[in-house]
Amino acid sequence: MRRQGNGSGRTRQDHTTLARHYSAHAADHEADAILHEQLAAADAASPLADALRHYAAHSSEVADALRNLAERHEAMAMD
């Protein structure tokens, strides 16, 4: 296998493993975002609704960042 000089992975398999890892975590964070958005919508009058929406937005941003990392590692695995 060809060694990689960048990122945490050293081989194609390392990058593939990291891509799967980040993709799985992205899916978890996206599910968390959806759940908290639904909780906020279910009781919009709740004093916690704003905090739930804030947490949902944060989880969604983290999911996007993790998907980006997964895509980068997938690309490095292809090099």
Backbone torsions as a table, in degrees:
resi	resn	phi	psi	omega
1	MET	NA	146.0	178.3
2	ARG	-76.9	134.6	177.2
3	ARG	-81.3	144.5	178.5
4	GLN	-103.8	143.2	-179.2
5	GLY	-97.9	-4.0	-176.6
6	ASN	-127.9	162.2	178.1
7	GLY	75.2	-176.6	-178.9
8	SER	-82.1	-26.0	-178.1
9	GLY	-81.3	152.1	179.7
10	ARG	-112.9	-25.3	-178.9
11	THR	-125.8	170.4	176.3
12	ARG	-58.0	-42.0	179.9
13	GLN	-63.1	-39.7	176.6
14	ASP	-58.3	-45.7	-178.9
15	HIS	-66.4	-38.0	177.5
16	THR	-64.4	-43.1	177.9
17	THR	-62.1	-44.4	178.3
18	LEU	-64.3	-39.8	178.6
19	ALA	-60.6	-44.4	178.4
20	ARG	-64.1	-40.9	179.4
21	HIS	-60.1	-50.3	-178.9
22	TYR	-67.1	-35.8	177.7
23	SER	-63.8	-41.9	179.1
24	ALA	-64.2	-43.0	178.5
25	HIS	-67.2	-35.4	176.5
26	ALA	-61.8	-43.6	179.3
27	ALA	-62.7	-40.0	177.6
28	ASP	-61.7	-45.3	-178.7
29	HIS	-68.1	-36.8	178.0
30	GLU	-65.6	-41.6	177.1
31	ALA	-62.7	-39.6	177.6
32	ASP	-63.1	-41.7	179.0
33	ALA	-62.2	-45.0	179.9
34	ILE	-62.8	-45.7	179.6
35	LEU	-58.7	-47.5	-177.0
36	HIS	-70.7	-31.0	174.6
37	GLU	-66.5	-41.0	177.8
38	GLN	-64.8	-41.5	178.3
39	LEU	-62.6	-41.5	179.2
40	ALA	-65.4	-40.8	-179.3
41	ALA	-69.8	-33.6	-177.7
42	ALA	-66.0	-30.6	-179.9
43	ASP	-139.0	68.2	-176.4
44	ALA	-60.8	-23.6	-179.7
45	ALA	-82.4	-8.9	-178.9
46	SER	-65.3	144.0	176.0
47	PRO	-65.1	-16.1	179.6
48	LEU	-89.6	-8.4	-174.2
49	ALA	-57.5	-43.9	179.3
50	ASP	-63.9	-41.4	178.8
51	ALA	-65.4	-38.7	178.0
52	LEU	-64.0	-42.7	177.4
53	ARG	-65.0	-39.4	177.8
54	HIS	-62.3	-45.7	179.4
55	TYR	-63.6	-39.3	178.1
56	ALA	-61.8	-43.8	179.8
57	ALA	-64.4	-42.4	178.6
58	HIS	-62.7	-45.3	179.6
59	SER	-61.5	-38.5	178.6
60	SER	-66.2	-40.8	177.1
61	GLU	-63.3	-42.0	178.7
62	VAL	-64.1	-41.9	178.2
63	ALA	-59.5	-43.1	178.1
64	ASP	-61.1	-44.2	-179.8
65	ALA	-64.4	-40.4	179.6
66	LEU	-67.9	-38.0	176.0
67	ARG	-63.2	-38.8	177.4
68	ASN	-62.4	-44.1	177.0
69	LEU	-61.7	-41.8	178.8
70	ALA	-61.3	-44.2	179.0
71	GLU	-61.9	-40.2	179.4
72	ARG	-64.1	-42.2	180.0
73	HIS	-70.4	-34.9	175.2
74	GLU	-61.4	-41.7	179.3
75	ALA	-65.3	-41.1	179.5
76	MET	-66.5	-31.7	177.8
77	ALA	-68.3	-26.4	-178.6
78	MET	-83.3	-21.1	-179.1
79	ASP	-65.8	NA	NA
